[in-house]
Amino acid sequence: MGLILYLNIIFSPFFNSVSTSIRSGGAILNPAGLGIKQGFEFYFSSRETDDKYIYYYSLSTGNIGFSFIDYLKTEIYSIGIGIPIGETFSFGYSYSFGDINSQKFGLIITPIKVLRFGALLDLPKNYDSSLTVGASLRPFTDRITFSADFNFWNLLNYYQYQGVFEILDGIYLYGGFKENRRINKERRYFAGIEISFGKSKIFSEGNIREKKKVKYLGGFIFSNEIYPSIFPKKKKWVKIYLQGNYPEEREIDGFLSFKSRKSFYDLLEDLKKVSYEKDVEGIILCFRNPSFTPSQGEEIYNLLKEIKSRGKKIVSIGENFGTIDYMIASISSKIVITPIGDILIPGLYMETIYFKDLLEKIGIEIEVERVGKYKSAVEPFIRENMSEEDRYQRKEFLKDVHDLILKNISEGRNIPVEKVDELMNKGYFNSENALKEGLVDAEGFERDIEGLIEKWFGKKPVIVNYERIAKRRYLGREFKDERKKIAIIVGEGGIVQGESSKNPIPLIGGKNMGSETMKRLIEKVEKDKSIKAVIFRVNSPGGSALASEIIYDGIKRLKEKKPVVVSMGQVAASGGYYISCPANKIFANKTTLTGSIGILGIKFSMEKFFKNVGINFDTVKTKPHADIFSFTRKFTEEEREIYRKEIEWGYWQFVKRVSISRGMKMEKVDSLGQGRIYSGIDAKDVKIVDEIGGIIDAIREAKKLAKIKGDVKIEIYPTPKWWNYLKPFERINFNSPIFDEKYLYMLPFYMKF
């Protein structure tokens, strides 16, 4: 009799079918459900018949589940596991012990988002085996669910039909009937209601035409994840800290750290997530000396502007604001500065270090070949200062960046452009003067924010840190997440042959984008049929000509299979532009530095240096030019001519690639090339990029090109794996494009804003 009751229980409406029993419901009925929408959830229900009581308890955590059933003196304990395979299949196993011992094998199949099948094979120790199969359908809308279950067992043998209707968000009415074909052919009709409060649910059910009178049936669910609910949450303000730098690629956060540092895209997603939360009425941005590039500042400003247009309030507070920080903060509803803090908005500069005098003093001679009068990457080795061409192009670039900052601050603070320009001529403002000039709205510490918000907006705020919002996980209604996937491939750093890595040497070091690493990532995304479009996020000053060609070829092949949209970061020039040009569309920010279509080569001759320190070399060779790239001697005239022709050939290969990819005549590309850099605005004007916009705009365009409607799933490549955290120094090497490559599509290797 205990086993019959065990198999004849009634749950919360979605726990009634082997096809819909997931999470804590899977711990009792179908263990395969433990593998679907995994998370922490506790379930309890009780049922009273005459003087008899039945209690059901279950707990799911991750894909593991536990349950306990108490019926008079019959106690049944179970432990189970669910293993998902993609979005379509989930398998499960559970073992029950106590007064009844059994093993269960479960299966759930979700072929499409509106249809799900379930099956449960129960193998009790002292009874015949039992098979239950079920199906659930959500026709027309995901607010209506019909399910049918059929049990095949010589002792019980039942069938059940049920309908569930979500009349309002999180309020469900349900009903159906269940007939036991072997026990007096008894049919029981049931109806009930379930109400969700987000992280908790309550339900109650009534039965009719049952021989045993049921006085009540009800229960509750507590979940770490959030179910749909009509009940509003209390309005709150969310505090987000901006600190440190935000690389394009996710990185390991320090030595022996087991988490990734937030990438720039992660920051944008944080801001987007907060803006879409219905219970968030405002955002507090706490500036703790973040390090944003002009391009990143532009993207954040535009996103905050969009958030503000949706009715969210934004308050910024900081001890110090640099030019880019202040531009971001200017779009806020209010700005607070810490007393004795300052605002530094003197404009922008670009600075390059020159080594010519040093190299001459220590006896190192530099031999250079380049195509493009603007190709200034070699100038730090052969000049003491900027050439006129380089000075001109940098001034033009900085003017575009400066004008955008001027415009954004004027727009954000509602101050005339002329006034902002005048203030930037002064440049420095302590907290008192910043308040007088209208650059900020108040002086105060972080602890004062609550009172200031109440003063400004008329209501005392509830303030929470972003981490609380970030932990929210919503449980959708759909059986299957059929959102299309878009991949973001991040290409960051100097382009080199081999594997991606980091060079820790100041000035000449930094991130390296390895051609082999990128080739593997591109091929992986190309073969993944679930990925429908690709964003190639490029933040690179260029590097190796050969490595650039390898990555270019990978992007070109990828474009033949699925749409590719390039999103340029702060710099996507020279080799960075080379690898970008084959995409379907190129997006750049107004402050992106791009172009620099040109080539250069550098040979270091250290013969004098070695003689000065008493080191001599002697050489044996089989051919005259075997040691052409040895650093112990200079080129011969014949070798210099060979090298010059190779550099010229490499330039025209670059021009040809751009010509084919962009649909331009080679003469036109040549006229735009010559190593010249462009801001994103100018690049669009000369048609080497297609649109002005950031990574969010690029995602929208990728959806359009792939004909995707609705929301999408974003997958980011590369993302550190867990084993990377155990080997934090694995990616460090001392390669640098400047010294390790013969032919370079490279910008000045050191540019400071």
LUMSEBA-897066 format. One record per residue (C-alpha): residue number from 0; residue in one letter; chain; x, y, z. Coordinates in steps of 0.5 Angstrom, whole numbers. Layout:
BEGIN
R   num   residuo   cadena       x       y       z
R   NUM         A        A       X       Y       Z
...
REM end
This chain:
BEGIN
R   num   residuo   cadena       x       y       z
R     0         M        A       0       0       0
R     1         G        A       6       5       1
R     2         L        A       9       4      -6
R     3         I        A       2       5      -9
R     4         L        A       1      12      -5
R     5         Y        A       9      13      -7
R     6         L        A       7      13     -14
R     7         N        A       0      16     -13
R     8         I        A       2      23     -10
R     9         I        A       0      30     -13
R    10         F        A       5      36     -13
R    11         S        A       5      43     -15
R    12         P        A       2      43     -22
R    13         F        A       9      43     -26
R    14         F        A      11      37     -22
R    15         N        A       5      32     -24
R    16         S        A       8      30     -30
R    17         V        A      14      26     -32
R    18         S        A      16      31     -37
R    19         T        A      15      37     -33
R    20         S        A      18      35     -27
R    21         I        A      25      39     -26
R    22         R        A      29      42     -21
R    23         S        A      26      40     -14
R    24         G        A      20      36     -17
R    25         G        A      25      32     -21
R    26         A        A      28      30     -14
R    27         I        A      22      26     -13
R    28         L        A      19      24     -19
R    29         N        A      24      24     -25
R    30         P        A      31      25     -24
R    31         A        A      32      27     -31
R    32         G        A      29      34     -29
R    33         L        A      35      35     -24
R    34         G        A      39      36     -30
R    35         I        A      34      42     -33
R    36         K        A      35      49     -31
R    37         Q        A      39      47     -25
R    38         G        A      39      51     -18
R    39         F        A      38      51     -11
R    40         E        A      31      49      -9
R    41         F        A      27      47      -3
R    42         Y        A      20      44      -4
R    43         F        A      15      42       1
R    44         S        A       8      39       1
R    45         S        A       3      36       6
R    46         R        A      -4      32       5
R    47         E        A      -9      30      10
R    48         T        A     -14      24       9
R    49         D        A     -18      23      15
R    50         D        A     -13      22      20
R    51         K        A      -7      20      16
R    52         Y        A      -2      25      14
R    53         I        A       3      25       8
R    54         Y        A       9      30       8
R    55         Y        A      14      31       2
R    56         Y        A      20      34       2
R    57         S        A      25      35      -3
R    58         L        A      32      39      -5
R    59         S        A      35      40     -11
R    60         T        A      42      43     -11
R    61         G        A      46      44     -18
R    62         N        A      44      37     -22
R    63         I        A      44      33     -15
R    64         G        A      37      32     -11
R    65         F        A      35      29      -5
R    66         S        A      28      27      -3
R    67         F        A      24      25       3
R    68         I        A      17      22       4
R    69         D        A      13      21      10
R    70         Y        A       7      17      10
R    71         L        A       5      14      17
R    72         K        A      10       9      19
R    73         T        A      13       9      11
R    74         E        A      19      13      10
R    75         I        A      22      13       4
R    76         Y        A      29      17       2
R    77         S        A      32      18      -5
R    78         I        A      38      21      -8
R    79         G        A      39      23     -15
R    80         I        A      43      26     -21
R    81         G        A      41      29     -27
R    82         I        A      46      30     -33
R    83         P        A      44      34     -39
R    84         I        A      46      33     -46
R    85         G        A      46      40     -49
R    86         E        A      39      43     -49
R    87         T        A      35      37     -52
R    88         F        A      37      31     -48
R    89         S        A      37      30     -40
R    90         F        A      38      23     -37
R    91         G        A      37      22     -29
R    92         Y        A      38      16     -24
R    93         S        A      36      16     -17
R    94         Y        A      36      11     -11
R    95         S        A      31      10      -6
R    96         F        A      32       7       1
R    97         G        A      28       6       7
R    98         D        A      22       2       8
R    99         I        A      22       2       0
R   100         N        A      28       1      -4
R   101         S        A      28       2     -11
R   102         Q        A      32       5     -17
R   103         K        A      29      10     -22
R   104         F        A      32      11     -29
R   105         G        A      29      18     -32
R   106         L        A      29      21     -39
R   107         I        A      27      28     -42
R   108         I        A      27      30     -49
R   109         T        A      26      37     -51
R   110         P        A      26      37     -59
R   111         I        A      23      44     -60
R   112         K        A      21      49     -55
R   113         V        A      14      48     -54
R   114         L        A      14      40     -54
R   115         R        A      17      36     -48
R   116         F        A      17      28     -47
R   117         G        A      19      25     -41
R   118         A        A      20      17     -39
R   119         L        A      21      14     -32
R   120         L        A      23       7     -31
R   121         D        A      22       5     -24
R   122         L        A      25      -2     -21
R   123         P        A      23      -3     -14
R   124         K        A      26      -9     -10
R   125         N        A      20     -13      -8
R   126         Y        A      15     -11     -14
R   127         D        A      15     -11     -21
R   128         S        A      18      -6     -25
R   129         S        A      14       0     -27
R   130         L        A      14       5     -34
R   131         T        A      11      12     -34
R   132         V        A      11      16     -40
R   133         G        A       9      23     -41
R   134         A        A       8      29     -46
R   135         S        A       7      36     -45
R   136         L        A       5      41     -50
R   137         R        A       5      49     -50
R   138         P        A       1      51     -56
R   139         F        A       0      58     -58
R   140         T        A       3      61     -52
R   141         D        A       8      59     -47
R   142         R        A       3      61     -41
R   143         I        A      -1      55     -43
R   144         T        A       1      47     -42
R   145         F        A      -2      41     -43
R   146         S        A       0      34     -41
R   147         A        A      -1      27     -41
R   148         D        A       2      21     -37
R   149         F        A       1      14     -38
R   150         N        A       3       9     -33
R   151         F        A       4       1     -35
R   152         W        A       5      -3     -28
R   153         N        A       0      -9     -27
R   154         L        A      -1      -6     -19
R   155         L        A      -3       1     -21
R   156         N        A      -3       3     -28
R   157         Y        A      -6      10     -29
R   158         Y        A      -7      15     -34
R   159         Q        A      -7      23     -32
R   160         Y        A      -9      29     -36
R   161         Q        A      -8      36     -34
R   162         G        A      -8      43     -36
R   163         V        A      -4      49     -33
R   164         F        A      -6      56     -35
R   165         E        A      -2      62     -33
R   166         I        A      -7      68     -32
R   167         L        A      -3      73     -30
R   168         D        A       5      73     -29
R   169         G        A       6      67     -24
R   170         I        A      -1      66     -22
R   171         Y        A      -3      59     -25
R   172         L        A     -10      56     -25
R   173         Y        A      -9      48     -26
R   174         G        A     -14      42     -27
R   175         G        A     -15      35     -29
R   176         F        A     -16      28     -28
R   177         K        A     -13      22     -26
R   178         E        A     -16      15     -27
R   179         N        A     -13       8     -24
R   180         R        A     -15       3     -28
R   181         R        A     -13      -3     -24
R   182         I        A     -16       0     -17
R   183         N        A     -23       0     -17
R   184         K        A     -22       4     -24
R   185         E        A     -23      10     -19
R   186         R        A     -22      17     -23
R   187         R        A     -20      23     -19
R   188         Y        A     -21      30     -21
R   189         F        A     -17      36     -18
R   190         A        A     -16      43     -19
R   191         G        A     -12      48     -16
R   192         I        A      -8      55     -16
R   193         E        A      -1      56     -15
R   194         I        A       2      63     -14
R   195         S        A       9      65     -15
R   196         F        A      13      71     -11
R   197         G        A      19      70     -15
R   198         K        A      24      66     -11
R   199         S        A      18      63      -7
R   200         K        A      11      59      -9
R   201         I        A       5      57      -5
R   202         F        A       0      52      -8
R   203         S        A      -7      49      -6
R   204         E        A     -11      44      -9
R   205         G        A     -18      41      -8
R   206         N        A     -20      34     -10
R   207         I        A     -27      31     -12
R   208         R        A     -30      24     -13
R   209         E        A     -25      21      -9
R   210         K        A     -27      15      -4
R   211         K        A     -23      18       1
R   212         K        A     -24      25       3
R   213         V        A     -19      30       3
R   214         K        A     -19      35       7
R   215         Y        A     -13      39       4
R   216         L        A      -7      39       0
R   217         G        A      -2      45      -1
R   218         G        A       5      47       0
R   219         F        A      11      51      -2
R   220         I        A      17      52      -6
R   221         F        A      23      56      -4
R   222         S        A      28      57     -10
R   223         N        A      35      61     -11
R   224         E        A      33      63     -18
R   225         I        A      27      67     -20
R   226         Y        A      20      65     -23
R   227         P        A      16      70     -26
R   228         S        A      11      74     -21
R   229         I        A       6      79     -22
R   230         F        A       8      82     -15
R   231         P        A      13      88     -16
R   232         K        A      20      88     -12
R   233         K        A      21      94      -8
R   234         K        A      25      99     -12
R   235         K        A      32     100     -11
R   236         W        A      38     104     -13
R   237         V        A      44      99     -15
R   238         K        A      52     101     -14
R   239         I        A      57      99     -19
R   240         Y        A      64     101     -18
R   241         L        A      69     103     -23
R   242         Q        A      76     101     -22
R   243         G        A      82      99     -25
R   244         N        A      82      97     -33
R   245         Y        A      78      93     -37
R   246         P        A      81      89     -42
R   247         E        A      77      87     -48
R   248         E        A      79      79     -47
R   249         R        A      77      76     -40
R   250         E        A      84      75     -36
R   251         I        A      86      71     -30
R   252         D        A      85      76     -24
R   253         G        A      92      76     -21
R   254         F        A      96      70     -18
R   255         L        A      93      64     -16
R   256         S        A      86      67     -17
R   257         F        A      80      63     -19
R   258         K        A      76      68     -22
R   259         S        A      76      72     -29
R   260         R        A      77      80     -29
R   261         K        A      72      83     -32
R   262         S        A      72      85     -39
R   263         F        A      70      91     -42
R   264         Y        A      64      87     -45
R   265         D        A      62      84     -38
R   266         L        A      62      92     -36
R   267         L        A      57      93     -41
R   268         E        A      53      87     -40
R   269         D        A      53      89     -32
R   270         L        A      50      96     -34
R   271         K        A      45      93     -39
R   272         K        A      43      88     -34
R   273         V        A      41      93     -29
R   274         S        A      38      98     -33
R   275         Y        A      33      92     -35
R   276         E        A      31      90     -28
R   277         K        A      24      93     -27
R   278         D        A      26      94     -19
R   279         V        A      32      98     -21
R   280         E        A      30     106     -21
R   281         G        A      37     108     -21
R   282         I        A      44     107     -22
R   283         I        A      50     110     -17
R   284         L        A      57     110     -21
R   285         C        A      63     110     -16
R   286         F        A      69     112     -20
R   287         R        A      75     109     -16
R   288         N        A      81     111     -21
R   289         P        A      78     107     -27
R   290         S        A      83     107     -33
R   291         F        A      78     107     -39
R   292         T        A      81     109     -47
R   293         P        A      77     114     -50
R   294         S        A      74     109     -54
R   295         Q        A      71     105     -48
R   296         G        A      69     112     -45
R   297         E        A      65     113     -51
R   298         E        A      61     107     -51
R   299         I        A      60     107     -44
R   300         Y        A      57     114     -45
R   301         N        A      53     112     -50
R   302         L        A      50     106     -46
R   303         L        A      49     111     -40
R   304         K        A      45     116     -45
R   305         E        A      41     110     -47
R   306         I        A      39     108     -40
R   307         K        A      38     115     -38
R   308         S        A      33     115     -44
R   309         R        A      29     109     -41
R   310         G        A      27     113     -35
R   311         K        A      33     111     -30
R   312         K        A      37     116     -26
R   313         I        A      44     116     -25
R   314         V        A      49     119     -20
R   315         S        A      56     119     -20
R   316         I        A      61     120     -15
R   317         G        A      69     120     -15
R   318         E        A      75     123     -11
R   319         N        A      78     125     -18
R   320         F        A      76     125     -25
R   321         G        A      80     125     -31
R   322         T        A      78     127     -38
R   323         I        A      75     121     -40
R   324         D        A      72     119     -33
R   325         Y        A      69     126     -33
R   326         M        A      66     125     -40
R   327         I        A      63     119     -38
R   328         A        A      60     122     -31
R   329         S        A      57     128     -35
R   330         I        A      51     124     -37
R   331         S        A      49     122     -30
R   332         S        A      43     126     -27
R   333         K        A      48     128     -22
R   334         I        A      55     128     -20
R   335         V        A      58     128     -13
R   336         I        A      65     129     -12
R   337         T        A      69     128      -5
R   338         P        A      71     134      -1
R   339         I        A      79     135      -3
R   340         G        A      78     131      -9
R   341         D        A      79     134     -16
R   342         I        A      77     134     -24
R   343         L        A      83     134     -29
R   344         I        A      80     136     -36
R   345         P        A      86     139     -39
R   346         G        A      85     135     -46
R   347         L        A      89     130     -49
R   348         Y        A      96     128     -51
R   349         M        A      99     123     -55
R   350         E        A     107     122     -53
R   351         T        A     112     117     -56
R   352         I        A     119     116     -54
R   353         Y        A     125     116     -58
R   354         F        A     131     112     -58
R   355         K        A     136     115     -63
R   356         D        A     141     118     -59
R   357         L        A     141     112     -54
R   358         L        A     142     107     -59
R   359         E        A     148     111     -63
R   360         K        A     151     112     -56
R   361         I        A     151     105     -55
R   362         G        A     153     103     -62
R   363         I        A     147     100     -64
R   364         E        A     145     102     -72
R   365         I        A     138     101     -75
R   366         E        A     136     100     -82
R   367         V        A     129     101     -84
R   368         E        A     125     100     -90
R   369         R        A     118     103     -90
R   370         V        A     112     104     -95
R   371         G        A     108     110     -93
R   372         K        A     110     117     -91
R   373         Y        A     106     117     -85
R   374         K        A     108     110     -83
R   375         S        A     111     112     -77
R   376         A        A     113     106     -73
R   377         V        A     120     106     -75
R   378         E        A     121     114     -72
R   379         P        A     123     112     -65
R   380         F        A     129     109     -68
R   381         I        A     131     113     -73
R   382         R        A     129     120     -70
R   383         E        A     129     125     -64
R   384         N        A     122     127     -65
R   385         M        A     116     127     -69
R   386         S        A     116     128     -77
R   387         E        A     111     133     -80
R   388         E        A     107     128     -83
R   389         D        A     106     124     -76
R   390         R        A     105     130     -72
R   391         Y        A     100     132     -77
R   392         Q        A      96     126     -77
R   393         R        A      96     125     -69
R   394         K        A      93     132     -69
R   395         E        A      88     131     -74
R   396         F        A      86     124     -70
R   397         L        A      86     128     -63
R   398         K        A      82     134     -65
R   399         D        A      76     129     -67
R   400         V        A      77     125     -60
R   401         H        A      77     132     -57
R   402         D        A      71     135     -60
R   403         L        A      67     129     -58
R   404         I        A      69     129     -51
R   405         L        A      67     137     -51
R   406         K        A      60     135     -55
R   407         N        A      59     130     -50
R   408         I        A      60     134     -43
R   409         S        A      56     140     -46
R   410         E        A      50     135     -48
R   411         G        A      51     131     -41
R   412         R        A      52     137     -37
R   413         N        A      47     142     -41
R   414         I        A      53     147     -41
R   415         P        A      54     151     -48
R   416         V        A      60     148     -52
R   417         E        A      64     154     -51
R   418         K        A      63     154     -44
R   419         V        A      66     147     -43
R   420         D        A      72     149     -48
R   421         E        A      73     155     -43
R   422         L        A      73     150     -37
R   423         M        A      78     145     -41
R   424         N        A      83     151     -42
R   425         K        A      83     152     -35
R   426         G        A      84     144     -34
R   427         Y        A      84     143     -26
R   428         F        A      79     144     -21
R   429         N        A      79     142     -14
R   430         S        A      72     140     -11
R   431         E        A      70     147      -9
R   432         N        A      72     150     -16
R   433         A        A      68     144     -19
R   434         L        A      62     146     -15
R   435         K        A      62     153     -17
R   436         E        A      63     152     -24
R   437         G        A      57     147     -25
R   438         L        A      62     141     -26
R   439         V        A      59     137     -20
R   440         D        A      52     138     -16
R   441         A        A      55     137      -9
R   442         E        A      61     135      -5
R   443         G        A      60     129      -1
R   444         F        A      63     122       1
R   445         E        A      60     115      -1
R   446         R        A      56     115       6
R   447         D        A      52     122       4
R   448         I        A      49     119      -3
R   449         E        A      43     116       1
R   450         G        A      41     123       4
R   451         L        A      43     127      -3
R   452         I        A      39     122      -7
R   453         E        A      33     123      -2
R   454         K        A      34     131      -3
R   455         W        A      34     131     -10
R   456         F        A      29     126     -12
R   457         G        A      24     126      -6
R   458         K        A      25     119      -4
R   459         K        A      30     115       1
R   460         P        A      33     110      -3
R   461         V        A      34     103      -2
R   462         I        A      42     102      -4
R   463         V        A      45      95      -6
R   464         N        A      51      93      -9
R   465         Y        A      51      90     -16
R   466         E        A      53      83     -14
R   467         R        A      46      82     -11
R   468         I        A      43      84     -18
R   469         A        A      49      80     -22
R   470         K        A      47      74     -18
R   471         R        A      40      74     -20
R   472         R        A      38      68     -25
R   473         Y        A      31      68     -28
R   474         L        A      27      62     -30
R   475         G        A      24      63     -36
R   476         R        A      17      59     -38
R   477         E        A      20      56     -44
R   478         F        A      21      48     -45
R   479         K        A      28      50     -49
R   480         D        A      32      55     -50
R   481         E        A      32      56     -57
R   482         R        A      35      63     -57
R   483         K        A      40      63     -63
R   484         K        A      48      64     -61
R   485         I        A      52      70     -63
R   486         A        A      60      69     -62
R   487         I        A      64      74     -60
R   488         I        A      72      73     -62
R   489         V        A      76      78     -58
R   490         G        A      83      79     -62
R   491         E        A      87      84     -57
R   492         G        A      94      86     -57
R   493         G        A     100      86     -62
R   494         I        A     100      81     -68
R   495         V        A     105      75     -67
R   496         Q        A     106      68     -70
R   497         G        A     104      62     -66
R   498         E        A     100      63     -59
R   499         S        A      97      68     -56
R   500         S        A     101      71     -50
R   501         K        A     104      77     -46
R   502         N        A     110      80     -46
R   503         P        A     112      83     -39
R   504         I        A     117      88     -42
R   505         P        A     115      95     -41
R   506         L        A     115     100     -47
R   507         I        A     116      94     -52
R   508         G        A     111      89     -48
R   509         G        A     104      88     -47
R   510         K        A      99      83     -50
R   511         N        A     100      79     -56
R   512         M        A      95      76     -61
R   513         G        A      98      69     -63
R   514         S        A      96      67     -71
R   515         E        A      95      60     -69
R   516         T        A      91      61     -63
R   517         M        A      86      66     -67
R   518         K        A      86      61     -72
R   519         R        A      84      55     -68
R   520         L        A      78      60     -65
R   521         I        A      76      62     -72
R   522         E        A      76      55     -74
R   523         K        A      72      52     -68
R   524         V        A      67      58     -69
R   525         E        A      66      56     -76
R   526         K        A      65      49     -75
R   527         D        A      59      50     -69
R   528         K        A      53      50     -73
R   529         S        A      49      53     -67
R   530         I        A      53      60     -68
R   531         K        A      49      64     -73
R   532         A        A      54      70     -73
R   533         V        A      60      73     -71
R   534         I        A      63      79     -68
R   535         F        A      70      80     -69
R   536         R        A      72      85     -63
R   537         V        A      79      88     -65
R   538         N        A      84      92     -61
R   539         S        A      90      91     -64
R   540         P        A      96      96     -67
R   541         G        A      98      91     -72
R   542         G        A     104      87     -72
R   543         S        A     107      81     -76
R   544         A        A     105      81     -83
R   545         L        A     105      73     -84
R   546         A        A     101      73     -78
R   547         S        A      96      78     -80
R   548         E        A      95      74     -87
R   549         I        A      93      68     -83
R   550         I        A      88      71     -79
R   551         Y        A      85      75     -85
R   552         D        A      85      68     -88
R   553         G        A      81      65     -82
R   554         I        A      76      71     -82
R   555         K        A      75      71     -90
R   556         R        A      73      63     -89
R   557         L        A      69      64     -83
R   558         K        A      65      70     -87
R   559         E        A      63      65     -93
R   560         K        A      59      60     -87
R   561         K        A      56      66     -83
R   562         P        A      56      73     -82
R   563         V        A      62      77     -79
R   564         V        A      62      84     -76
R   565         V        A      68      87     -74
R   566         S        A      67      92     -68
R   567         M        A      74      96     -67
R   568         G        A      76      98     -60
R   569         Q        A      81     103     -59
R   570         V        A      86     101     -64
R   571         A        A      85      97     -70
R   572         A        A      90     100     -75
R   573         S        A      95      97     -79
R   574         G        A      95      89     -78
R   575         G        A      89      91     -74
R   576         Y        A      86      93     -80
R   577         Y        A      88      88     -84
R   578         I        A      85      83     -80
R   579         S        A      79      87     -80
R   580         C        A      77      88     -87
R   581         P        A      74      82     -90
R   582         A        A      68      82     -85
R   583         N        A      61      83     -88
R   584         K        A      61      90     -84
R   585         I        A      66      94     -80
R   586         F        A      64      98     -74
R   587         A        A      68     103     -71
R   588         N        A      67     108     -65
R   589         K        A      68     116     -67
R   590         T        A      75     115     -62
R   591         T        A      77     109     -65
R   592         L        A      84     110     -68
R   593         T        A      84     106     -75
R   594         G        A      87     105     -82
R   595         S        A      95     106     -82
R   596         I        A      95     102     -89
R   597         G        A     103     101     -90
R   598         I        A     109      96     -88
R   599         L        A     115      97     -85
R   600         G        A     121      93     -83
R   601         I        A     127      94     -78
R   602         K        A     134      91     -78
R   603         F        A     138      92     -72
R   604         S        A     146      92     -73
R   605         M        A     149      91     -66
R   606         E        A     156      90     -69
R   607         K        A     159      97     -66
R   608         F        A     156      95     -59
R   609         F        A     159      88     -59
R   610         K        A     166      91     -61
R   611         N        A     165      97     -55
R   612         V        A     164      92     -50
R   613         G        A     170      87     -53
R   614         I        A     165      82     -56
R   615         N        A     167      79     -63
R   616         F        A     164      75     -68
R   617         D        A     166      71     -74
R   618         T        A     162      67     -79
R   619         V        A     162      61     -84
R   620         K        A     156      61     -89
R   621         T        A     154      57     -95
R   622         K        A     151      63     -99
R   623         P        A     152      70     -99
R   624         H        A     146      72     -96
R   625         A        A     145      67     -91
R   626         D        A     146      71     -85
R   627         I        A     142      77     -88
R   628         F        A     138      78     -82
R   629         S        A     144      77     -77
R   630         F        A     144      83     -72
R   631         T        A     152      82     -72
R   632         R        A     153      86     -79
R   633         K        A     149      91     -83
R   634         F        A     146      90     -90
R   635         T        A     150      90     -96
R   636         E        A     147      95    -102
R   637         E        A     145      88    -106
R   638         E        A     141      86     -99
R   639         R        A     138      93     -98
R   640         E        A     135      93    -105
R   641         I        A     132      86    -104
R   642         Y        A     129      88     -97
R   643         R        A     126      94    -100
R   644         K        A     123      90    -106
R   645         E        A     120      85    -101
R   646         I        A     117      91     -97
R   647         E        A     114      94    -103
R   648         W        A     111      87    -105
R   649         G        A     108      87     -98
R   650         Y        A     105      94     -98
R   651         W        A     101      92    -105
R   652         Q        A      99      85    -102
R   653         F        A      96      90     -96
R   654         V        A      93      94    -101
R   655         K        A      90      88    -105
R   656         R        A      87      85     -99
R   657         V        A      83      92     -98
R   658         S        A      81      93    -105
R   659         I        A      78      86    -105
R   660         S        A      75      86     -99
R   661         R        A      72      93     -99
R   662         G        A      70      94    -106
R   663         M        A      75      99    -108
R   664         K        A      80     100    -113
R   665         M        A      87      99    -111
R   666         E        A      89     106    -113
R   667         K        A      84     109    -108
R   668         V        A      86     104    -103
R   669         D        A      93     107    -104
R   670         S        A      91     114    -104
R   671         L        A      88     113     -97
R   672         G        A      94     108     -95
R   673         Q        A     101     111     -94
R   674         G        A     101     109     -87
R   675         R        A      96     114     -85
R   676         I        A      92     114     -79
R   677         Y        A      84     116     -78
R   678         S        A      79     117     -73
R   679         G        A      73     113     -73
R   680         I        A      69     119     -76
R   681         D        A      74     120     -82
R   682         A        A      75     113     -83
R   683         K        A      67     112     -84
R   684         D        A      68     118     -89
R   685         V        A      73     115     -93
R   686         K        A      69     108     -93
R   687         I        A      74     104     -90
R   688         V        A      69     103     -84
R   689         D        A      62     102     -85
R   690         E        A      58     105     -79
R   691         I        A      60     109     -72
R   692         G        A      58     104     -66
R   693         G        A      61     100     -61
R   694         I        A      60      93     -59
R   695         I        A      53      93     -58
R   696         D        A      51      96     -64
R   697         A        A      55      91     -68
R   698         I        A      51      85     -64
R   699         R        A      45      89     -67
R   700         E        A      48      89     -74
R   701         A        A      50      81     -73
R   702         K        A      43      80     -71
R   703         K        A      40      83     -78
R   704         L        A      45      80     -82
R   705         A        A      43      73     -79
R   706         K        A      36      75     -80
R   707         I        A      35      73     -72
R   708         K        A      29      76     -68
R   709         G        A      29      77     -61
R   710         D        A      34      76     -56
R   711         V        A      41      72     -57
R   712         K        A      46      68     -53
R   713         I        A      53      71     -53
R   714         E        A      59      66     -53
R   715         I        A      66      70     -52
R   716         Y        A      72      67     -54
R   717         P        A      77      66     -51
R   718         T        A      75      65     -44
R   719         P        A      80      62     -39
R   720         K        A      78      55     -37
R   721         W        A      79      53     -30
R   722         W        A      86      50     -31
R   723         N        A      89      56     -33
R   724         Y        A      88      59     -26
R   725         L        A      93      54     -24
R   726         K        A      98      56     -29
R   727         P        A      98      64     -29
R   728         F        A     105      64     -32
R   729         E        A     104      60     -38
R   730         R        A     102      65     -43
R   731         I        A     108      70     -41
R   732         N        A     114      70     -46
R   733         F        A     118      75     -49
R   734         N        A     117      76     -56
R   735         S        A     115      82     -59
R   736         P        A     113      84     -66
R   737         I        A     119      89     -67
R   738         F        A     124      85     -65
R   739         D        A     122      78     -68
R   740         E        A     118      79     -74
R   741         K        A     122      81     -81
R   742         Y        A     116      85     -84
R   743         L        A     111      89     -80
R   744         Y        A     104      92     -81
R   745         M        A     105      96     -75
R   746         L        A     103     102     -71
R   747         P        A     108     106     -67
R   748         F        A     109     101     -62
R   749         Y        A     108     106     -56
R   750         M        A     103     111     -56
R   751         K        A     100     114     -49
R   752         F        A      94     118     -49
REM end
